[in-house]
Amino acid sequence: MLVLITYDVSVLTKQGQRRLRHIAKTCLDYGMRVQNSVFECEVAPDQWVTLKQALLETYHPEEDSLRFYMLGSKGRRKVEHFGAKPAPDALRDTLIL
C-alpha cells in the first residue's frame, strides 16, 4: 500500500536536529523522499506497523508533528506530479542501490 508521510520537527535543539535526521533515515528505509519532509512509502501491512511504530517512538508530540496519508494499494494512480524534481516510481523505474 502507498503511504504518504509528512513531518515537521523542531530543530531548535541538538536533540531536535537528531530526531529530524532519525525520522528522515527511517522513512528512507521504507520509501523515497519526494519533498524535504515528505516521503512516499510502498509498504506491506506488517512493514507499515513497524515503520509507524518507529516514527511514533522517535518524535516528540509536544514539539513535532507527523501526518500519515493512507493512499492504499491503488494509491499510485491517485498521485499527479507537476513541476521540477519528478520523483521516480519505485515500482516501475530502475533504482541503483
N, C-alpha and C positions, 0 to 999 in steps of 0.2 A: 504494500500500500504506500501511497505517496503522502508524506507528512511535510508540511512547511513549518519550520521552526524559526521564530524571531526572538531576539532578546535585547535587553537594554541593561547593561551592568554599570554600576557606579565605579568609576576608576579614580576617585579622589585619593584613595589609599593604595599602598602596595598590595594589600590583600585583595582589593577590588580588581587591580590590574591582573593579579594572578588568577582570580576567578574568571575574568574575561578570557584569558588565554586558555584556561582549562575547559570552559564551555565551548569555545571555538574548536579546540582539538577534539573534544568528544563528538561534536557534530561532524567534523571531518572524517571521523572513523566510520560514520554511517551514511554520509551523503556528500553533497558538494555545495560550496558557498556560491550563492547567486547574487548577493549584495553583501555589504560589510557585515551586518549582523543578521543575515537571512540565509537559511540553508534549506535545500530540498533533499529529503532523505527517502529513499525507496527501502522500506524495511518490511520484514515479515512480522506478524503479530508478536512473537516472542522477542524479536530484536527490539521492537518498539517499547515493550515493557522495560527491558534493560536500559535502553537509551533514555527514556523518560525518567527512570529512577536515578540514573547517574546525574542528569541535569538538575533534578529537584534536590539532590543531595549537595550540589555544588553552589547553587545560587543562594543569596540571602534575601528572603522575601521583603524585609524592611527597606532594602536599598535597590534591589534589582527586580526585573520582570522577565518572565518567559511567556511566550504565546505559542500554542500548537494549533495548526490548522490541518485537520484530517481531511485529505482530499480523496482518500480511498484508492482502490485498485485501478480505477479508471481515471485517476487524478491527472495524469499526464495530458489527457485530452482537454482538460479544463484550463490549461496554462497557455496564455498568449504572451509573447515577449516582443517588445519593440524597442529599438534603440541600440545603443552601444553595448558591448560586452555580452554577446549571446552566450548563454550557459550551455555546455554540452549536455546531451541526453545520455545519461549513464546506461540506458538500456539499448541505445542504438549506435552511439558513437564509440570509437576505439579509444580506450584510455590506457596510457602508459604509466605503470606504477613502478 
